Amino acid sequence: MCAIFQGCILYFVNDYYCFDFVYTSDLFMVVFLTAYNIVRNGAFYSWRLLGFEALITDSVLSMRYIRKITYIVLFCMSCAIKVSASDTSPSYSFLDIPASAQVYGLGGVNVSNISNDINSIDQNPALMGPEFERQLGFSYMRYVGGSNFAGFTYGNGINDRSAWAVGARYFGYGSMKETDAAGNVLGDFSPLDFLVSGTYSHDLNDRWRGGVTLKMIYSGYADYTAFAVATDLGVNYYNADKDLSFSVVVANLGGQLKRFTDTYERLPIDVRLGWSQSFGSLPIRFSINAWNLTKWSLPYYETGDGSTDQQPEFKDGFMSNLFRHLIFSACYLPSEKFFVGVSYNYKTRTDMSTYSRSILSGFSLGAGIRVKAFGVGMAFSQPHKGATTFMVNFTTNFNDLIH
């Protein structure tokens, strides 16, 4: 049996709000239409359960899901590109920070790496699967400026083709001075962001998997608070015989339900592509991930040594923009219980002023080991001379603990 949902969808006709009812038994469509409605219209309308109908056969269901998810992803990509024509708010840049030490060691964005670390599913909901049955993961990051981030993810299988996961993440930015418009100190405050997520994935066939993540986001900065909803949609193709993985993700599709002020701040909606593969018996998996694909031009200034007599040089050439969209990484995997990863992120390096970069700027390093039911991973990065970031993960599997 499957659920039948009724939803109220908002749209515009000649600058007037109108609404209509839609009916669907597809959970993917429920989440997608809700997120799309928020992005385009800044409003949220609820769904209600009407009843149940008999499921069609598995083979027909798989083909229907493949077609629907293909249409949804393509439509979301075009929607994301159009919406992101307006600048996104820096208030939500924390959504781009990974929860997995392995992913952080592989450049901070990797939507295609196949891993046994459940923390990595925040990159692509289609990386979640029944293989993560009863797995629990914890993450902690010491970030730039004394910030501390922490979170957990728990996942379980529904059957041999579907799985779910829930998680929560806390982003704390330390204590700051609160002042009024005249600069008078009023006291201290501790800004924070908090995120709760739920993920569902389904194997479309032996090699294709689709997934969706729904995220509830709370932000509190002194006397100002905001609440937002975001959705990640992803598909992954994985050929185990060739260790070939390819993914497409539409990330952070959503919007604010409650604003800090009267200004509507957009989420960092993004389209991401990823390829990962090892070759022959060589135990190294190479990855190339492309992100920020909703806009081509990503200019920056080359600042030289920082002296006042040197004018910054504006960089907006073809090769510069191309490489600022790409992240290159390699992961040494002699077994499923050990990895060492290294990556280069050209955008991270060039985002830093020339004189503040170190030889490690743009590079990330990560390593992990698994012993019986427990796994630990660590990653290190130094974006510029005055900032070093460190991440650690712990994972365990309750099935392995019991047995």
DAWOVEN-V549816 format. One record per backbone hydrogen bond with DSSP energy under -0.5 kcal/mol. CO is the residue of the C=O (numbers start at 1). NH is the residue of the N-H. If there is no record, write none. Layout:
# DAWOVEN-V549816
[[CO & NH] [CO & NH]]
This chain:
# DAWOVEN-V549816
[[2 & 53] [4 & 50] [4 & 51] [5 & 24] [6 & 48] [7 & 9] [7 & 22] [9 & 20] [11 & 18] [13 & 16] [16 & 13] [18 & 11] [20 & 9] [22 & 7] [24 & 5] [25 & 27] [26 & 30] [27 & 31] [28 & 32] [29 & 33] [30 & 34] [31 & 35] [32 & 36] [33 & 37] [34 & 38] [35 & 39] [36 & 40] [37 & 41] [37 & 43] [38 & 42] [46 & 8] [48 & 6] [51 & 4] [53 & 2] [57 & 61] [58 & 62] [59 & 63] [60 & 64] [61 & 65] [62 & 66] [63 & 67] [64 & 68] [65 & 69] [66 & 70] [67 & 71] [68 & 72] [69 & 73] [70 & 74] [71 & 75] [72 & 76] [73 & 77] [74 & 78] [75 & 79] [76 & 80] [77 & 81] [78 & 82] [79 & 83] [80 & 84] [82 & 85] [83 & 86] [89 & 92] [90 & 93] [92 & 95] [93 & 96] [94 & 97] [96 & 98] [100 & 104] [101 & 105] [102 & 106] [103 & 108] [104 & 107] [113 & 115] [116 & 118] [117 & 120] [118 & 121] [119 & 122] [120 & 123] [124 & 127] [125 & 128] [129 & 132] [130 & 133] [132 & 135] [134 & 398] [135 & 155] [136 & 396] [137 & 153] [138 & 394] [139 & 151] [140 & 392] [141 & 143] [141 & 149] [142 & 390] [143 & 146] [144 & 147] [147 & 143] [148 & 172] [149 & 141] [150 & 170] [151 & 139] [152 & 168] [153 & 137] [154 & 166] [155 & 134] [155 & 135] [156 & 164] [161 & 203] [162 & 158] [162 & 159] [163 & 201] [164 & 156] [165 & 199] [166 & 154] [167 & 197] [168 & 152] [169 & 195] [170 & 150] [170 & 172] [171 & 193] [172 & 148] [176 & 189] [177 & 179] [178 & 186] [178 & 187] [180 & 183] [184 & 180] [187 & 178] [189 & 176] [189 & 191] [191 & 173] [192 & 220] [193 & 171] [194 & 218] [195 & 169] [196 & 216] [197 & 167] [198 & 214] [199 & 165] [200 & 212] [201 & 163] [202 & 204] [202 & 210] [207 & 238] [208 & 204] [208 & 205] [209 & 236] [210 & 202] [211 & 234] [212 & 200] [213 & 232] [214 & 198] [215 & 217] [215 & 230] [216 & 196] [217 & 228] [218 & 194] [219 & 226] [220 & 192] [220 & 222] [221 & 224] [224 & 221] [226 & 219] [227 & 257] [227 & 258] [228 & 217] [229 & 255] [230 & 215] [231 & 253] [232 & 213] [233 & 250] [234 & 211] [235 & 248] [236 & 209] [237 & 246] [238 & 240] [239 & 242] [239 & 243] [239 & 244] [243 & 278] [244 & 239] [245 & 276] [246 & 237] [247 & 274] [248 & 235] [249 & 251] [249 & 272] [250 & 233] [251 & 270] [252 & 254] [253 & 231] [255 & 229] [258 & 227] [263 & 261] [263 & 265] [264 & 266] [266 & 89] [267 & 269] [270 & 251] [271 & 293] [272 & 249] [273 & 290] [274 & 247] [275 & 288] [276 & 245] [277 & 286] [279 & 282] [282 & 284] [283 & 333] [284 & 279] [284 & 286] [285 & 331] [286 & 277] [287 & 329] [288 & 275] [289 & 327] [290 & 273] [292 & 295] [296 & 298] [300 & 315] [301 & 303] [302 & 313] [303 & 306] [307 & 310] [309 & 311] [312 & 314] [313 & 302] [314 & 316] [315 & 300] [317 & 321] [318 & 322] [319 & 323] [320 & 324] [321 & 325] [322 & 325] [323 & 326] [325 & 291] [326 & 346] [327 & 289] [328 & 344] [329 & 287] [330 & 342] [331 & 285] [331 & 333] [332 & 340] [335 & 338] [337 & 370] [338 & 335] [339 & 368] [340 & 332] [341 & 366] [342 & 330] [343 & 364] [344 & 328] [344 & 346] [345 & 349] [346 & 350] [347 & 351] [348 & 352] [349 & 352] [353 & 356] [353 & 357] [354 & 357] [356 & 385] [358 & 361] [360 & 363] [362 & 345] [363 & 382] [364 & 343] [365 & 380] [366 & 341] [367 & 378] [368 & 339] [369 & 376] [371 & 374] [373 & 397] [374 & 371] [375 & 395] [376 & 369] [377 & 393] [378 & 367] [379 & 391] [380 & 365] [381 & 389] [384 & 387] [387 & 384] [389 & 381] [390 & 142] [391 & 379] [392 & 140] [393 & 377] [394 & 138] [395 & 375] [396 & 136] [397 & 401] [398 & 402] [399 & 403]]
